[in-house]
Amino acid sequence: MTSALSDPTLERHFKGHRDTVTSVDFSSNMKQIATGSMDSCVMIWNMKPQMRAYRFDGHKDAVVSVQFSPSGHLVASTSRDKTVRLWVPSMKAESTAFRAHTATVRSVNFSGDGQTLVTASDDKTIKVWTVHRQKFLFSLNQHINWVRCAKFSPDDRLIVSSSDDKTIKLWDKNSRECIHSFYEHAGYANHVDFHPSGTCIAAASTDNTVKVWDIRSHKMLQHYQVHSGVVNSLSFHPAGNFLITASSDSTMKMLDLVEGKLLYTLHGHQGPVTCVAFSRTGEYFASGGSDEQVMVWNSNFDGSDGVRVQPKATSSLQAAPASSSTAHPPSNSHPSVLRSQASEPSEHFNGQDSHTATHAQSGSRSGSHSRATQSHTYRHHSTTSSSTHQTHTQGLPQHSPQVQAQASDVDVPPGLASTLEHIIGQLDILTQTVSILEQRLTLTEDKLKECLENQMEIGLHLQRREEA
């Protein structure tokens, strides 16, 4: 049984930044999107069309990275001004700032429990902080050049970091030691992140490639050569089957990790695409670029129900690569989808990926692609086997809690929820109206003061004339 993939579609786009958008992230409840920009501002965009965006001014230089806390009650931002700020994502724009490093802070990431932060900086260090009171805990110091990115593993026990020294380092959070270094030969990794299973990492590199590494065997599982420009950012789908990448070649690529193939090439931004991120459910992804725009896309992997990932992931696993001559044995000792899939050598993916890239690019050239459109570059063919289905089931250990979380959200009656949202929306409008009235009153007071001062000057001038 197979199900046809629908192309991702552009849902909304936001314009408000005055320079390149550098970072994007969704809140856990999908109601807000946070973005950072070279214009030194953090913006919070509301997914509801009638709700206005919030602009947060506070940083004195470009904002490089933003992230919502797991609860959605805080947004962390980092900047070239060497500080980290923690914002409350509401109209009041309350924030606390702390000087985290001695140079540009490139990256910030919350731990899964929301209690700690990890930051990476051009001062060649990675630092870990408590969120409460921003207390410094410890520093990781083995990189010998700027550190571009640092992320916690899903279980918070490891940290991965990428640097201009052409290494990607894996750290044990408890022992604070580097347990392995992966080496990039042609370029360095702009962005690195953990697979949702915690068994693999993916790196977006300046040599135009995307690499996927197994952190247990330390082997490269996949090597994608699908972009014609620097890869700036990437994001895993929460189910772990798909990876989206953003590049300076002005495209985004959706990759099927289970088959090691390119699914889609997405065109929308004019100029480099600088950041991309899936929502917590995988239903949407957002991108930002040098065109100052933020775009929100519907991934369209499934139907509209909350349990959306499982059926589609199953069908993608059933479509096995035609060139594969080896079976996929179900293995309890390796729960990662990618590890069970990569029983073939990594060179196989290399050749397969470059072929796929050629196919995608020729498709892009032959088809007419206007702005905010996408090319469908791959179709599924059905090859069913019980062993691949078993492997897939083992490969999605993180899916169940996601479904439970969604189920708990449904407890509030829809009528009550929409009424409360409407009231909150109206209160926001009232607050904005009061704010505008206050500004007008201030202007009126200033003008009255100016008029009175002018009158007094005229009176004094007339008095002097009479005396003369």
C-alpha positions in Angstrom: 0.0 0.0 0.0 1.3 3.4 -1.0 0.1 7.0 -0.5 1.0 9.8 -2.9 3.0 12.7 -1.5 1.5 16.1 -2.0 3.9 19.0 -2.7 4.7 21.3 0.2 2.7 24.5 -0.2 3.5 28.1 0.9 1.0 28.8 3.7 2.0 32.4 4.8 4.8 34.8 4.4 5.8 37.6 6.8 7.6 40.8 6.0 8.9 43.1 8.7 12.6 42.7 9.1 14.9 45.3 7.6 17.8 43.0 6.8 18.7 39.3 6.3 16.7 36.9 8.5 19.3 34.8 10.3 17.3 32.3 12.5 13.7 31.0 12.8 11.9 28.8 15.3 8.3 27.6 16.1 6.7 27.7 19.6 5.6 24.4 20.9 1.9 25.2 20.6 2.5 26.4 16.9 0.9 29.8 17.6 4.1 31.9 17.3 7.2 32.0 15.2 10.4 33.7 16.5 12.9 35.2 14.1 16.2 37.0 14.4 17.8 39.3 11.9 20.9 41.3 10.9 18.7 44.4 11.7 19.4 43.7 15.4 15.7 42.9 16.1 13.9 39.8 17.3 10.4 39.4 15.9 7.5 37.3 17.2 5.0 36.5 14.4 1.5 35.2 15.3 0.2 32.4 13.1 -3.4 33.9 13.4 -3.7 36.5 10.6 -5.5 39.0 12.8 -2.8 39.0 15.5 0.0 41.6 15.0 3.7 40.8 15.2 5.9 42.0 18.1 9.2 43.6 17.4 11.8 43.3 20.2 14.6 45.9 20.3 17.4 45.4 22.8 20.4 43.9 21.0 23.0 46.5 19.9 24.1 44.4 16.9 22.9 41.7 14.5 20.8 38.9 16.1 22.3 35.6 14.9 20.2 32.9 16.6 16.8 32.5 18.3 15.0 29.6 20.0 11.8 29.1 21.9 12.0 27.3 25.2 10.3 23.9 25.3 7.3 25.4 27.2 7.1 28.4 24.8 7.2 30.9 27.7 10.6 32.2 26.8 12.6 33.1 23.6 16.4 33.1 23.8 18.4 35.2 21.3 22.1 35.7 20.7 23.9 38.5 19.0 27.1 40.0 17.7 26.9 42.3 20.7 28.3 39.3 22.7 25.1 38.9 24.8 22.3 36.4 25.2 18.8 37.8 25.9 15.8 35.9 27.3 12.5 37.4 26.2 8.9 36.9 27.3 7.1 36.6 23.9 4.3 39.1 24.6 3.6 42.7 23.8 5.5 44.0 26.8 8.8 42.7 25.4 10.3 42.0 28.8 13.8 40.6 28.7 16.9 39.9 30.7 20.4 40.1 29.1 23.7 38.7 30.1 27.1 39.0 28.6 27.8 35.4 27.7 31.0 35.5 25.7 33.9 37.8 24.7 32.9 37.7 21.0 29.8 37.2 18.8 27.5 34.5 20.2 26.5 32.4 17.1 24.1 29.9 18.6 21.7 29.2 21.5 19.9 26.0 22.3 17.6 25.0 25.2 17.9 21.6 26.8 14.9 19.2 26.5 13.8 20.0 30.1 14.1 23.8 29.5 16.4 24.2 32.5 19.8 24.8 30.8 21.1 26.7 27.7 24.1 26.0 25.6 25.8 28.8 23.6 28.5 28.8 21.0 30.8 31.8 20.1 33.5 33.3 18.0 35.6 33.2 21.2 36.1 29.5 20.4 34.2 28.3 23.4 30.9 26.5 24.2 29.2 27.5 27.4 26.4 26.0 29.4 24.1 28.1 31.6 21.1 27.7 33.9 18.0 29.4 32.5 17.0 30.5 35.9 19.2 33.5 36.9 21.5 32.7 33.9 24.1 31.1 36.1 27.3 30.0 34.3 27.9 26.3 34.8 30.9 25.3 32.6 32.8 25.8 29.4 34.0 23.5 26.6 37.3 24.7 25.2 38.9 22.3 22.6 37.9 24.1 19.4 40.7 26.2 17.8 38.5 28.5 15.7 35.0 30.1 15.8 32.2 27.8 17.0 29.2 28.2 14.7 26.7 25.9 16.4 26.1 23.8 19.5 23.1 21.6 20.3 21.9 19.3 23.1 21.0 15.7 22.3 17.3 14.7 22.7 18.2 13.1 26.1 20.3 16.1 27.1 23.4 13.8 27.8 25.5 14.9 24.9 26.3 18.2 23.1 27.4 18.5 19.5 29.3 21.5 18.2 30.6 22.6 14.8 33.5 25.0 14.2 35.5 26.8 11.5 38.4 24.6 12.6 36.7 22.0 10.3 35.7 19.7 13.1 32.4 18.6 14.6 32.8 17.6 18.2 30.7 15.4 20.4 30.8 16.2 24.1 29.7 14.3 27.2 27.7 16.9 29.2 28.4 15.2 32.6 32.1 14.5 32.2 32.6 17.7 30.1 35.0 15.8 27.8 35.1 15.6 24.0 34.3 12.0 23.2 34.7 12.1 19.4 35.7 14.5 16.6 34.3 14.2 13.1 36.5 15.9 10.5 35.4 18.0 7.5 38.0 18.1 4.8 36.6 20.5 2.1 34.8 23.1 4.2 33.3 23.6 7.7 29.9 23.0 9.1 27.6 26.0 9.4 24.9 24.1 11.3 24.7 20.8 13.1 21.9 19.0 14.8 20.9 15.6 16.3 18.5 13.2 14.7 15.3 12.9 16.9 16.4 9.3 17.9 19.7 10.8 19.2 21.8 8.2 17.3 22.9 10.4 14.4 23.9 13.9 13.6 23.5 15.9 10.4 25.9 18.7 9.3 25.2 21.6 6.8 28.6 22.4 5.2 30.2 25.3 3.3 31.4 22.7 0.7 27.7 22.6 -0.5 27.1 19.2 1.0 25.0 17.6 3.8 26.5 14.8 5.8 24.8 12.4 8.2 27.0 10.6 10.8 26.3 7.7 13.2 27.5 8.8 16.7 28.0 5.2 17.9 30.0 3.8 15.0 31.4 7.3 14.0 30.8 6.4 10.4 29.3 8.7 7.8 26.0 7.2 6.8 24.9 9.5 4.1 26.5 12.3 1.9 24.2 14.5 -0.1 25.6 16.7 -2.9 22.3 18.3 -3.9 23.0 22.0 -3.5 25.1 24.3 -5.8 25.8 26.8 -2.9 26.8 26.8 0.7 24.3 24.9 3.0 23.4 27.3 5.8 20.9 25.4 7.9 19.0 22.2 8.3 16.2 20.7 10.3 15.0 17.1 11.0 11.3 16.2 10.7 10.2 15.1 14.3 9.6 11.5 13.0 13.3 11.4 11.8 12.5 10.3 8.2 13.0 13.6 6.5 15.5 16.4 6.6 15.1 19.9 5.1 18.1 22.0 4.1 18.5 25.7 3.3 21.2 27.0 0.9 22.8 30.1 -0.5 21.8 28.7 -4.0 18.3 30.2 -3.1 16.6 26.8 -2.7 15.5 24.4 0.1 15.8 20.6 -0.4 13.6 18.0 1.3 15.6 14.8 1.7 14.2 11.3 2.4 16.7 9.9 4.9 15.3 6.4 4.8 16.0 6.0 1.1 18.8 8.5 0.8 17.1 10.5 -1.9 16.0 14.0 -2.8 12.2 14.5 -2.6 11.7 18.1 -3.4 13.4 21.3 -4.4 11.6 24.3 -3.1 11.9 27.8 -4.6 10.5 30.8 -2.9 13.2 33.1 -1.6 15.0 35.6 -3.8 18.7 35.2 -2.8 20.3 32.9 -0.2 18.0 30.9 2.2 19.7 31.4 5.6 17.6 29.4 8.0 14.9 26.7 8.1 13.1 24.8 10.9 10.3 22.3 11.2 7.5 22.9 13.7 7.3 20.6 16.7 4.7 18.3 15.0 6.3 18.5 11.5 3.1 19.8 10.0 4.8 23.0 9.0 8.3 24.3 8.4 9.5 27.9 8.2 12.4 29.6 6.3 14.1 32.9 6.3 16.4 34.5 3.8 18.5 37.5 2.7 15.3 38.9 1.0 14.2 39.8 4.6 11.2 37.5 4.3 9.9 34.7 6.6 7.9 32.0 4.8 5.8 29.3 6.4 5.2 26.2 4.4 2.7 23.3 4.9 4.7 20.1 4.6 1.6 18.1 3.4 3.1 14.8 4.3 -0.3 13.5 5.5 -3.9 14.1 6.3 -4.9 16.8 8.8 -5.2 14.6 11.9 -2.7 14.9 14.7 -1.2 11.4 14.2 0.2 12.4 10.9 3.7 11.1 10.8 3.3 7.3 11.1 1.4 6.3 7.9 3.6 8.5 5.6 6.8 7.3 7.2 5.7 3.7 6.7 5.0 4.2 3.0 8.4 5.9 2.5 10.1 3.0 4.1 8.3 0.6 1.8 9.8 2.3 -1.2 13.2 0.6 -1.0 16.1 1.8 -3.4 16.1 -0.3 -6.6 19.9 -0.6 -6.5 19.9 -2.1 -3.0 21.1 -5.7 -3.2 21.3 -6.2 0.6 18.3 -7.0 2.9 17.4 -4.8 5.9 17.4 -7.1 8.9 15.3 -5.9 11.8 17.7 -5.1 14.7 16.7 -4.4 18.2 20.2 -3.2 19.1 20.1 -0.3 16.6 16.8 1.6 17.0 17.7 4.4 14.5 15.9 4.4 11.2 19.1 5.6 9.5 21.4 2.9 11.0 19.1 0.1 10.0 18.7 1.6 6.5 22.4 2.2 6.0 23.5 -1.5 5.8 25.0 -0.5 2.4 28.3 1.4 2.3 28.2 5.2 2.4 29.6 5.4 -1.2 26.3 4.0 -2.4 24.5 7.1 -1.1 27.2 9.3 -2.6 26.6 8.1 -6.1 22.8 7.9 -5.6 22.6 11.4 -4.3 24.6 13.0 -7.1 22.4 11.2 -9.6 19.3 12.4 -7.7 20.7 16.0 -7.7 21.1 16.0 -11.4 17.6 14.8 -11.9 16.2 17.5 -9.6 18.2 20.3 -11.2 17.2 19.2 -14.7 13.6 19.1 -13.5 14.0 22.6 -12.2 15.4 23.9 -15.5 12.7 22.3 -17.7 9.7 23.3 -15.5 8.6 26.9 -15.1 9.1 27.9 -11.4 7.8 31.2 -10.3 8.5 32.6 -6.8 7.1 30.6 -3.9 6.6 27.4 -6.0 8.2 24.0 -5.7 9.3 21.2 -7.9 8.3 17.6 -7.2 11.5 15.7 -7.9 10.7 12.1 -6.7 7.9 9.6 -6.9 7.4 6.6 -4.6 7.3 3.0 -6.0 5.9 0.3 -3.7 8.1 -2.6 -2.5 6.5 -4.1 0.6 8.4 -6.2 3.2 7.5 -7.0 6.8 11.2 -6.6 7.9 11.4 -3.0 6.8 8.1 -2.3 8.5 9.4 -3.7 11.8 12.6 -1.7 11.5 10.6 1.5 10.9 8.5 0.8 14.1 11.7 0.5 16.1 13.0 3.6 14.5 10.4 6.0 15.8 10.7 5.7 19.6 10.0 9.4 20.0 6.6 9.3 18.2 4.4 8.1 21.1 5.0 11.0 23.5 4.2 13.4 20.7 0.8 11.9 20.1 0.1 11.9 23.9 1.0 15.6 24.0 -1.4 16.3 21.2 -4.1 14.3 22.8 -3.8 16.3 26.0 -4.3 19.6 24.0 -7.8 18.4 22.9 -9.1 18.4 26.5 -10.2 22.1 26.3 -13.6 22.4 24.5 -13.0 23.9 21.0 -15.7 26.5 21.6 -14.2 27.7 24.8 -10.7 27.7 23.3 -11.7 29.9 20.3 -13.7 32.2 22.6 -10.6 32.7 24.9 -8.4 33.2 21.9 -10.8 35.8 20.6 -10.8 37.6 23.9 -7.0 37.6 24.1 -7.0 39.0 20.5 -9.4 41.8 21.4 -7.4 42.6 24.6 -4.2 42.8 22.4 -6.0 45.2 20.1 -7.2 47.3 23.1 -3.7 47.4 24.5 -2.4 48.6 21.1 -5.1 51.2 20.9 -4.3 52.5 24.4 -0.7 52.6 23.5 -1.4 54.7 20.3 -3.6 57.0 22.4 -0.9 57.5 24.9 1.6 58.3 22.1 -0.9 60.9 20.6 -1.5 62.5 24.1 2.3 62.8 24.5 2.6 64.5 21.1 -0.3 66.8 22.0 1.3 67.7 25.3 4.7 68.4 23.6 3.0 70.7 21.0 1.1 72.5 23.7 4.3 73.0 25.7 6.0 74.3 22.5 3.1 76.8 21.9 3.2 78.1 25.5 7.0 78.6 25.2 6.5 80.5 21.9 3.8 82.6 23.5 6.0 83.5 26.4 8.9 84.4 24.0 6.5 86.7 22.0 5.2 88.3 25.2 8.8 89.0 26.5 9.7 90.4 23.1 6.7 92.7 23.1 7.4 93.8 26.6 11.0 94.7 25.7 9.8 96.7 22.7 7.3 98.7 24.9 10.0 99.4 27.5 12.3 100.6 24.7 
